[in-house]
Amino acid sequence: MRNLIDINSNDNTLFVTEQCNNRCLMCCQPPHAKNDIELLFEQNLELIKNAPKNLPIIGISGGEPTLLGERFFELISVIRQNLPDTIIHILTNGRHFADESFAEKLKEVGGNNLLLGIPIHSDSSLIHDEITSVKNSFNETIMGLYNLAAYKIPIELRIVINKLNYQRLYHLSNYIYKNLPFVTCASFMAMEYIGLAVENTKQVWIEPIEYMPNLERAIINLNSWGIDVSIFNLPLCLLPETLHPFARKSISDWKTCYMDICKSCVKKDDCCGLFSTSQRIFEGLVAFR
């Protein structure tokens, strides 16, 4: 994470804690039980105070931001006071919003310019809970989504594709349409091979070329239902042309890299590239001529 807010960056995010109440098998930022909330809170207040007033969007991430409790709402209130027109993009597992009062208070302090990025790992509660390593996390997340929707808080669903969930991507797309049609958008994301993803390689790792048919079917299905859908973290050369319109330049600018083969690619400027932090490079990279 940066220690300053850069108006020209595509990723200005406040890191608020290393603590988390999930332990996802492919987490790129493994949680730690550190007493870090107060220290990071004070540092983030300074960042907000000095942020450009015309900043279009600012992120809040961790760990799990809602573990801040009242400090969570204080932080959002300070952002709203200093940056009234800035979108606040909060990355959270959504479980705390199973408490309706938590969702209500977020709406009160955050107003309208909010977007919550919440992962849903499968339409199967068993698979979701296996990935998060927390029993009943699926039910709490779904309840949180409904409570947020009740207060008209925009939601971005995030699906990190891995070996445990890729075969049910199409089923998940149907679940989203039938049960979560209120979401603002859904983002399917390739895994960053770092942190717990390395530790749990045998359980979670799968090459994109192996799950591409499943991803294509899920994306086309959601798009046909009129749901805004995107693909994050996957180079264009690994996607069939049918999916190119859904691909986004999603990787933070400070950790984007391109391979030597990419230098001659005519689509490089439109491609998200790769994670410079990943310890593994996707198979099948080619250059468009």
Secondary structure, 3 states (H helix, E strand, C coil): CCCCCCCCCCCCEEECCCCCCCCCCCCCCCCCCCCCHHHHHHHHHHHHHCCCCCCCEEEEECCCHHHHCHHHHHHHHHHHHHCCCCEEEEECCCHHHHCHHHHHHHHHHHCCCEEEEEECCCCCHHHHHHHHCCCCHHHHHHHHHHHHHHCCCCEEEEEECCCCCHHHHHHHHHHHHHHCCCCCEEEEECCCCCCHHHHCHHHHCCCHHHHHHHHHHHHHHHHHCCCCEEEECCCHHHCCHHHHHHECCCCCHHHEECCHHHHHCCCHHHCCCEECCCCCCCCCCCCCC
